[in-house]
């Protein structure tokens, strides 16, 4: 199945809200309920965690990726669904992009059976960390070494290249 995408209105987004979540040049692993309301709640309700990456400068253009780790119970897997938003200074692009069914390597993770047994518990990701997430919950982008996360970012950049002025 090829990648699909949904464009979401981001014209009212506040860069300061995203900066509080993750400063420029860094990444953070956050709970789904801490992500700005632009991302559909129905998707976030299925998420285990969200990796937020802020690529760009503190005062200039910046691209935020919120890589949502959606729990797919029927497939017994966790899929990455990255959302991207671009800010030119403090001004958001008119739309952000949500990628579905990406085709990069390790986009889907198969957690151990114990994950599914304990799924009803809150904060399950703390006990069964997803292989495609970094070992720490925050840090500079230079420490984000997982190829799958880089591939998700590249897929978003390819979709949003007009917003990035390239």
Order of alpha helices (4+ residues) and beta strands (2+ residues): beta-alpha-beta-alpha-beta-beta-beta-beta-beta-beta-alpha-alpha-beta-alpha
